[in-house]
Amino acid sequence: MPETQILMNGLAFPESPRWHDDRLWFSDWGAHEVIAVELDRRSEVIVRVQSFPMCIDWLPDGRLLIVSASEGLLLRRERDGSLVAHADLSSLADFKWNDIVVDGRGNSYVNNTGFDFPGGEFAPGILALVTPEGFARQVADEVAFPNGMVVTPDNSTLIVAESYGNKLTAFDIAADGSLSNRRLWADLQAASPTASASTLRTRSGTGTSPTSGACAFAKVARCCRRSTLTAVASRAHSGARTGERCS
């Protein structure tokens, strides 16, 4: 079993882990920073964004995309380090945007929780497509707290974690980025015997974050490429079975 390493500590709210250019990238939501850390523990603050949450992925040309949830914007970091608006998502939903994944064509998929998390009454969320040109449209609805996402290496399938559904849901991706053939990809209820209770506590409005394994499986599948960072990551990668969709 791989040995667990602590690469950084003192973080406020680390989220959205990605493996990119031989470094682990993540967002420290509490500090509003995107950070990259090497296996020798050297770290760099890449950019600061006044938003929460602020999930990340990359366009095929290497430019970083950042979800600015509070503004309803998808930001793009240019090569000179400046931030510009890649797409305006504010007209598609009234609530905060969450996770993002980019396919090999440069299409970005961003999901919206669908309700005022964590204190609001539960309602299903949506998935939006942002084209390489920055045009945004809704491509799926009725997703029970959409969270971590992954695109298969052949760009044919989008898999999204439904944290409140305790499952992974798959869609076929058309040439224009549209989604179809919605289906169950993995039922994680049996694999997570405590998930049902935690989901009920969250839906009742206590403010508890969803603890379904669906989110962890999908997010780690994207992040780790035979990484030895943690044994937990290795097991989640195997459980998700999504291959190596890493930037």
Residue frames as qw, qx, qy, qz and C-alpha x, y, z in Angstrom:
[[0.000, 0.889, 0.458, 0.000, 0.00, 0.00, 0.00],
 [0.381, 0.595, -0.050, 0.706, 1.41, 3.45, -0.91],
 [0.406, -0.342, -0.475, 0.702, 2.65, 5.53, 1.99],
 [0.002, -0.912, -0.399, -0.100, 0.56, 8.58, 2.84],
 [0.466, 0.060, -0.074, 0.879, 2.36, 11.91, 2.52],
 [0.041, -0.873, -0.365, 0.320, 1.34, 15.32, 3.84],
 [0.530, 0.423, 0.236, 0.696, 2.21, 17.81, 1.13],
 [0.005, -0.443, 0.064, -0.894, 0.71, 20.93, 2.75],
 [0.302, -0.543, -0.729, 0.287, -1.06, 21.89, 5.92],
 [0.101, -0.420, -0.240, 0.869, -2.71, 25.01, 7.31],
 [0.051, -0.213, -0.603, -0.767, -5.22, 25.15, 4.47],
 [0.369, 0.042, 0.312, -0.875, -8.61, 26.75, 5.00],
 [0.753, 0.302, 0.432, -0.394, -10.83, 24.64, 2.69],
 [0.052, -0.390, 0.757, 0.522, -8.94, 22.65, 0.02],
 [0.707, 0.403, 0.497, -0.302, -11.08, 21.37, -2.87],
 [0.678, 0.709, -0.027, -0.190, -11.11, 20.58, -6.61],
 [0.513, -0.529, 0.587, 0.335, -7.86, 18.52, -6.80],
 [0.772, 0.626, -0.037, -0.103, -6.32, 18.11, -10.25],
 [0.697, -0.338, 0.421, 0.472, -3.08, 16.51, -11.46],
 [0.521, 0.842, 0.124, 0.068, -1.56, 18.74, -14.17],
 [0.419, 0.777, -0.355, 0.308, 1.98, 19.26, -15.47],
 [0.679, 0.066, -0.608, 0.405, 3.43, 16.95, -12.80],
 [0.004, -0.152, 0.500, -0.852, 1.95, 18.96, -9.95],
 [0.135, -0.557, -0.812, 0.112, -1.12, 18.66, -7.76],
 [0.075, -0.263, -0.085, -0.958, -3.36, 21.68, -8.27],
 [0.229, -0.566, -0.783, 0.119, -6.28, 22.53, -6.03],
 [0.115, -0.666, -0.119, -0.727, -8.40, 25.43, -4.84],
 [0.269, -0.238, -0.673, 0.646, -8.24, 26.61, -1.25],
 [0.103, -0.706, -0.551, -0.433, -11.76, 27.96, -1.14],
 [0.451, -0.780, -0.336, 0.276, -11.33, 29.55, 2.27],
 [0.410, -0.524, 0.168, 0.728, -8.28, 31.53, 1.17],
 [0.529, 0.791, 0.140, -0.274, -9.65, 32.16, -2.38],
 [0.046, -0.699, 0.634, 0.328, -6.43, 30.77, -3.86],
 [0.949, 0.295, -0.090, -0.067, -5.57, 28.28, -6.59],
 [0.373, -0.718, 0.585, 0.052, -2.40, 26.47, -5.51],
 [0.866, 0.349, -0.357, -0.019, -0.03, 24.06, -7.23],
 [0.535, -0.665, 0.513, -0.093, 2.21, 21.82, -5.11],
 [0.578, 0.471, -0.662, -0.075, 5.01, 19.47, -6.12],
 [0.896, -0.237, -0.376, -0.010, 5.76, 16.11, -4.53],
 [0.579, 0.087, -0.426, 0.689, 8.76, 17.66, -2.77],
 [0.255, -0.704, -0.545, 0.378, 6.27, 20.01, -1.02],
 [0.157, -0.179, 0.136, 0.962, 7.23, 23.16, -2.94],
 [0.201, 0.688, 0.694, -0.067, 4.06, 25.13, -3.60],
 [0.135, 0.020, 0.231, 0.963, 2.95, 28.16, -5.60],
 [0.296, 0.616, 0.513, -0.519, -0.14, 30.34, -5.41],
 [0.388, 0.276, 0.626, 0.617, -1.22, 30.52, -9.03],
 [0.110, -0.439, -0.298, -0.841, -4.06, 33.00, -8.74],
 [0.033, 0.267, 0.681, -0.681, -6.40, 34.56, -6.18],
 [0.223, -0.369, -0.593, -0.680, -10.13, 34.80, -6.89],
 [0.254, -0.048, 0.499, -0.827, -12.76, 36.37, -4.65],
 [0.706, -0.038, -0.376, -0.599, -15.25, 33.55, -5.01],
 [0.247, -0.162, 0.904, -0.310, -16.58, 30.44, -3.28],
 [0.827, -0.239, 0.399, 0.316, -16.54, 27.82, -4.66],
 [0.247, 0.822, -0.378, -0.348, -13.87, 28.09, -7.34],
 [0.863, -0.009, 0.489, 0.128, -13.34, 24.77, -9.13],
 [0.057, 0.733, -0.480, -0.478, -10.77, 24.48, -11.93],
 [0.836, 0.180, 0.472, 0.214, -9.81, 22.72, -15.15],
 [0.216, -0.508, 0.432, 0.714, -7.79, 23.50, -18.29],
 [0.674, 0.639, -0.028, -0.369, -8.56, 24.19, -21.91],
 [0.942, 0.184, 0.145, 0.242, -6.67, 22.00, -24.41],
 [0.482, 0.718, -0.157, 0.477, -4.26, 24.89, -25.07],
 [0.588, -0.031, -0.515, 0.623, -3.26, 24.96, -21.39],
 [0.129, -0.410, 0.132, -0.893, -5.15, 28.01, -20.19],
 [0.107, -0.185, -0.854, 0.475, -6.75, 27.62, -16.77],
 [0.367, -0.500, -0.417, -0.664, -10.51, 27.93, -16.27],
 [0.111, -0.059, -0.710, 0.693, -11.91, 28.90, -12.86],
 [0.258, -0.641, -0.662, -0.290, -15.53, 28.78, -11.73],
 [0.030, 0.119, -0.343, 0.931, -16.37, 32.04, -9.99],
 [0.153, -0.460, -0.874, -0.023, -19.55, 30.87, -8.34],
 [0.079, -0.607, -0.457, 0.645, -20.50, 34.07, -6.55],
 [0.127, 0.473, -0.232, -0.841, -20.38, 36.03, -9.81],
 [0.765, 0.432, 0.428, -0.213, -21.92, 33.36, -12.02],
 [0.412, 0.801, -0.374, -0.220, -18.87, 33.54, -14.28],
 [0.939, -0.013, 0.158, 0.305, -16.41, 31.11, -15.78],
 [0.062, -0.922, 0.297, 0.241, -13.03, 32.86, -15.72],
 [0.897, 0.341, -0.018, 0.282, -10.04, 32.19, -17.97],
 [0.467, -0.750, 0.250, 0.397, -6.45, 32.81, -16.94],
 [0.628, 0.766, -0.136, 0.010, -4.48, 34.13, -19.88],
 [0.859, 0.160, -0.209, 0.438, -0.82, 33.35, -20.48],
 [0.223, 0.549, -0.268, 0.760, 0.21, 36.69, -18.98],
 [0.229, -0.157, -0.760, 0.588, -1.61, 35.82, -15.74],
 [0.317, -0.006, 0.075, -0.945, -4.59, 38.10, -16.26],
 [0.243, 0.324, 0.891, -0.206, -8.16, 36.88, -15.66],
 [0.307, 0.068, -0.328, -0.891, -10.92, 37.42, -18.23],
 [0.680, 0.155, 0.470, -0.541, -14.53, 36.25, -18.45],
 [0.087, -0.111, 0.906, 0.400, -14.71, 33.08, -20.53],
 [0.266, -0.414, -0.742, -0.454, -18.49, 32.77, -20.14],
 [0.323, -0.191, 0.330, -0.866, -21.38, 34.35, -18.24],
 [0.259, -0.191, -0.946, -0.046, -23.51, 31.66, -16.56],
 [0.120, 0.119, 0.519, -0.838, -25.71, 33.97, -14.51],
 [0.550, 0.099, -0.179, -0.810, -28.74, 33.75, -16.83],
 [0.578, 0.043, -0.782, -0.229, -28.94, 29.95, -16.54],
 [0.623, -0.423, -0.639, 0.157, -29.42, 29.58, -12.77],
 [0.256, -0.860, 0.017, -0.441, -29.96, 31.70, -9.68],
 [0.795, -0.588, 0.142, 0.035, -27.79, 29.58, -7.39],
 [0.210, -0.768, 0.560, 0.229, -24.05, 28.99, -7.09],
 [0.803, 0.455, -0.371, -0.103, -22.08, 27.09, -9.69],
 [0.795, -0.497, 0.347, -0.011, -19.90, 24.22, -8.59],
 [0.648, -0.304, 0.587, 0.377, -17.64, 21.77, -10.44],
 [0.494, 0.735, -0.241, -0.398, -16.19, 21.87, -13.96],
 [0.703, -0.132, 0.613, 0.336, -14.68, 19.45, -16.47],
 [0.345, 0.703, -0.310, -0.539, -13.27, 20.25, -19.93],
 [0.908, 0.186, 0.371, 0.057, -13.25, 17.73, -22.78],
 [0.607, -0.163, 0.442, 0.639, -10.68, 17.34, -25.53],
 [0.320, 0.641, 0.485, 0.502, -12.65, 19.60, -27.87],
 [0.160, 0.155, -0.179, 0.958, -12.46, 22.53, -25.45],
 [0.487, -0.548, -0.393, -0.556, -16.07, 22.21, -24.34],
 [0.037, 0.201, -0.693, 0.691, -16.55, 22.91, -20.64],
 [0.529, -0.499, -0.627, -0.280, -19.26, 21.36, -18.49],
 [0.006, 0.242, -0.500, 0.832, -20.18, 23.27, -15.34],
 [0.376, -0.469, -0.790, -0.117, -22.80, 22.19, -12.83],
 [0.231, -0.428, 0.157, -0.860, -25.13, 24.16, -10.59],
 [0.018, 0.010, 0.892, -0.451, -26.40, 22.87, -7.23],
 [0.260, -0.435, -0.701, -0.502, -29.98, 24.02, -7.89],
 [0.486, -0.780, -0.379, -0.108, -30.64, 25.39, -4.39],
 [0.058, -0.854, 0.308, -0.415, -29.16, 27.64, -1.75],
 [0.883, -0.130, -0.377, 0.249, -26.64, 25.22, -0.29],
 [0.249, -0.024, -0.960, 0.128, -26.12, 24.51, 2.57],
 [0.169, 0.149, 0.615, -0.756, -29.08, 26.09, 4.33],
 [0.506, 0.174, -0.169, -0.828, -31.77, 26.08, 1.68],
 [0.808, 0.123, 0.472, -0.331, -34.40, 23.51, 0.83],
 [0.427, -0.182, 0.773, 0.432, -33.10, 20.85, -1.56],
 [0.676, 0.628, 0.128, -0.364, -33.92, 21.11, -5.27],
 [0.844, 0.113, 0.363, 0.378, -32.21, 19.33, -8.19],
 [0.149, -0.712, 0.270, 0.631, -29.52, 21.09, -10.16],
 [0.717, 0.682, 0.067, -0.127, -28.43, 21.42, -13.78],
 [0.667, -0.196, 0.393, 0.602, -25.46, 20.93, -16.08],
 [0.337, 0.886, 0.005, -0.319, -24.36, 23.66, -18.47],
 [0.786, 0.209, 0.281, 0.509, -22.19, 23.47, -21.57],
 [0.011, -0.891, 0.145, 0.429, -19.75, 26.27, -22.37],
 [0.829, 0.506, 0.102, 0.214, -18.34, 26.10, -25.91],
 [0.675, -0.088, 0.032, 0.732, -14.73, 27.09, -26.67],
 [0.157, 0.515, 0.223, 0.813, -16.11, 30.41, -27.91],
 [0.024, -0.005, -0.517, 0.856, -17.75, 31.08, -24.53],
 [0.547, -0.211, -0.291, -0.756, -21.39, 30.42, -25.39],
 [0.113, -0.073, 0.880, -0.456, -23.28, 28.78, -22.50],
 [0.650, -0.145, -0.314, -0.676, -26.46, 26.72, -22.50],
 [0.634, -0.258, 0.608, -0.402, -28.16, 24.17, -20.25],
 [0.475, 0.294, -0.759, -0.333, -27.70, 20.55, -21.36],
 [0.499, -0.219, -0.837, 0.055, -29.18, 18.53, -18.44],
 [0.386, -0.499, 0.191, -0.752, -31.47, 19.01, -15.46],
 [0.870, -0.352, -0.051, -0.341, -32.89, 17.10, -12.48],
 [0.660, 0.284, -0.582, 0.381, -29.44, 16.22, -11.09],
 [0.673, -0.697, -0.241, -0.052, -29.44, 15.52, -7.35],
 [0.381, -0.856, 0.270, 0.222, -26.64, 17.85, -6.20],
 [0.818, 0.513, -0.093, 0.242, -24.29, 17.61, -9.19],
 [0.504, -0.790, 0.293, 0.189, -20.69, 17.50, -8.00],
 [0.339, -0.509, 0.664, 0.431, -17.48, 15.86, -9.27],
 [0.777, 0.562, 0.093, -0.268, -17.38, 15.15, -13.03],
 [0.423, -0.399, 0.684, 0.441, -15.14, 13.32, -15.49],
 [0.694, 0.572, -0.157, -0.408, -15.03, 12.93, -19.29],
 [0.911, -0.054, 0.366, 0.179, -13.78, 9.65, -20.71],
 [0.393, -0.461, 0.449, 0.657, -10.54, 9.84, -22.74],
 [0.304, 0.259, 0.716, 0.573, -12.38, 9.38, -26.06],
 [0.146, 0.095, 0.030, -0.984, -14.63, 12.40, -25.30],
 [0.350, -0.237, -0.747, -0.514, -17.73, 10.23, -25.73],
 [0.554, -0.557, -0.617, -0.041, -19.10, 10.10, -22.18],
 [0.093, -0.546, 0.334, -0.763, -19.62, 12.55, -19.33],
 [0.598, -0.363, -0.700, 0.147, -19.94, 11.05, -15.85],
 [0.156, -0.580, 0.183, -0.778, -21.28, 13.19, -13.01],
 [0.265, -0.146, -0.836, 0.458, -21.54, 12.43, -9.30],
 [0.429, -0.597, -0.292, -0.611, -25.03, 12.98, -7.90],
 [0.128, 0.278, -0.717, 0.626, -24.10, 13.47, -4.26],
 [0.516, -0.055, 0.434, -0.737, -27.69, 13.40, -3.01],
 [0.869, 0.188, -0.202, -0.410, -28.49, 10.45, -5.26],
 [0.604, -0.478, 0.637, 0.019, -25.45, 8.48, -4.08],
 [0.818, 0.314, 0.454, 0.161, -24.67, 7.46, -7.65],
 [0.176, -0.408, 0.469, 0.763, -22.67, 8.24, -10.76],
 [0.606, 0.630, 0.414, -0.255, -24.73, 9.17, -13.82],
 [0.419, -0.168, 0.573, 0.684, -23.44, 8.94, -17.40],
 [0.496, 0.740, 0.179, -0.418, -24.39, 10.85, -20.55],
 [0.700, 0.290, 0.405, 0.512, -23.37, 10.38, -24.17],
 [0.096, -0.687, 0.085, 0.715, -21.63, 13.47, -25.57],
 [0.654, 0.665, 0.348, 0.097, -22.59, 14.55, -29.10],
 [0.619, 0.280, 0.132, 0.722, -20.24, 16.31, -31.51],
 [0.002, 0.710, 0.106, 0.696, -21.80, 19.68, -30.59],
 [0.075, 0.263, -0.626, 0.730, -21.41, 19.01, -26.85],
 [0.677, -0.278, -0.062, -0.679, -25.06, 18.10, -26.22],
 [0.178, -0.223, 0.909, -0.305, -25.83, 15.31, -23.75],
 [0.765, -0.008, -0.275, -0.582, -28.15, 12.33, -24.29],
 [0.800, -0.006, -0.600, -0.013, -28.78, 8.73, -23.21],
 [0.279, -0.590, 0.497, -0.572, -28.79, 9.48, -19.51],
 [0.869, -0.108, -0.474, -0.095, -28.15, 6.32, -17.49],
 [0.687, -0.683, 0.240, -0.057, -26.91, 4.95, -14.20],
 [0.537, 0.622, -0.551, 0.146, -23.16, 4.39, -14.39],
 [0.429, 0.084, -0.793, 0.425, -22.55, 3.27, -10.80],
 [0.596, -0.661, -0.255, -0.378, -24.88, 2.75, -7.84],
 [0.330, 0.398, -0.617, 0.594, -22.87, 3.64, -4.74],
 [0.636, -0.519, 0.048, -0.569, -25.61, 3.10, -2.19],
 [0.965, -0.205, -0.162, 0.018, -24.43, -0.40, -1.33],
 [0.692, 0.289, -0.299, 0.591, -20.80, 0.71, -1.26],
 [0.076, 0.312, -0.341, 0.884, -21.54, 3.46, 1.26],
 [0.352, -0.464, -0.813, 0.014, -23.89, 2.12, 3.94],
 [0.216, -0.544, -0.440, 0.681, -23.94, 5.40, 5.88],
 [0.117, 0.079, 0.345, 0.928, -24.66, 7.60, 2.87],
 [0.222, -0.585, -0.669, -0.402, -28.42, 7.38, 3.16],
 [0.426, -0.717, -0.443, 0.329, -28.48, 8.80, 6.66],
 [0.351, -0.361, 0.056, 0.862, -26.05, 11.59, 5.85],
 [0.037, 0.279, 0.540, 0.793, -28.08, 12.56, 2.78],
 [0.310, -0.704, -0.617, -0.166, -31.25, 12.76, 4.84],
 [0.427, -0.624, -0.262, 0.599, -29.56, 14.98, 7.40],
 [0.241, -0.133, 0.278, 0.920, -28.42, 17.33, 4.66],
 [0.098, -0.436, -0.632, -0.632, -31.82, 17.51, 2.98],
 [0.353, -0.716, -0.590, 0.120, -33.45, 18.38, 6.27],
 [0.099, 0.892, 0.049, 0.439, -31.53, 21.64, 6.25],
 [0.713, -0.646, -0.047, 0.268, -28.93, 21.12, 8.97],
 [0.137, 0.926, -0.340, -0.094, -26.16, 22.45, 6.77],
 [0.706, -0.344, 0.588, 0.193, -24.24, 19.17, 6.71],
 [0.268, 0.575, -0.577, -0.515, -22.16, 18.72, 3.57],
 [0.937, 0.165, -0.097, -0.293, -23.12, 15.69, 1.42],
 [0.390, -0.584, 0.711, 0.025, -20.92, 12.73, 2.35],
 [0.924, 0.304, 0.179, -0.145, -21.80, 10.35, -0.49],
 [0.633, -0.322, 0.529, 0.465, -18.85, 8.48, -1.96],
 [0.612, 0.651, 0.401, 0.200, -20.04, 9.49, -5.43],
 [0.117, 0.987, -0.111, 0.005, -18.36, 12.87, -5.27],
 [0.454, -0.678, 0.549, 0.183, -15.06, 11.52, -4.01],
 [0.753, 0.109, 0.597, 0.253, -14.91, 8.75, -6.61],
 [0.533, 0.768, 0.283, 0.211, -15.50, 11.13, -9.53],
 [0.024, -0.978, 0.208, -0.005, -13.15, 13.85, -8.32],
 [0.534, -0.574, 0.588, 0.199, -10.26, 11.58, -7.48],
 [0.784, 0.311, 0.493, 0.215, -10.64, 9.70, -10.75],
 [0.417, 0.885, 0.058, 0.201, -9.83, 12.97, -12.52],
 [0.219, -0.918, 0.327, -0.042, -7.02, 13.94, -10.21],
 [0.557, -0.530, 0.630, 0.107, -4.87, 10.88, -9.80],
 [0.773, 0.519, -0.329, -0.156, -2.91, 9.26, -12.61],
 [0.876, -0.009, -0.398, 0.273, -1.31, 6.31, -10.87],
 [0.025, -0.743, 0.330, -0.581, -0.43, 8.81, -8.16],
 [0.638, -0.160, -0.673, 0.336, 1.04, 7.61, -4.86],
 [0.108, -0.512, 0.210, -0.826, -0.12, 10.66, -2.93],
 [0.501, -0.235, 0.556, -0.621, -2.57, 8.70, -0.79],
 [0.101, 0.055, 0.992, 0.054, -3.88, 5.20, -0.48],
 [0.362, 0.544, 0.564, -0.506, -7.40, 6.63, -0.39],
 [0.370, 0.636, -0.264, -0.624, -6.89, 8.24, -3.79],
 [0.092, 0.284, -0.903, -0.307, -5.68, 4.96, -5.21],
 [0.205, 0.279, 0.920, -0.185, -8.74, 3.07, -4.01],
 [0.373, 0.648, 0.311, -0.587, -11.13, 5.75, -5.26],
 [0.250, 0.543, -0.547, -0.585, -9.44, 5.75, -8.66],
 [0.014, 0.052, -0.984, -0.169, -9.96, 1.99, -8.94],
 [0.245, 0.445, 0.768, -0.390, -13.57, 2.26, -7.81],
 [0.354, 0.651, 0.050, -0.669, -14.45, 4.91, -10.35],
 [0.657, 0.142, 0.671, 0.312, -12.93, 2.95, -13.26],
 [0.384, 0.874, 0.166, -0.247, -12.82, 6.02, -15.45],
 [0.777, 0.410, 0.071, 0.473, -9.33, 5.56, -16.85],
 [0.530, -0.314, -0.047, 0.786, -6.90, 8.45, -17.05],
 [0.183, 0.827, 0.334, 0.413, -8.77, 11.63, -17.97],
 [0.483, -0.674, -0.094, 0.551, -6.12, 14.01, -16.67],
 [0.336, 0.941, -0.025, -0.015, -4.99, 17.30, -18.12]]
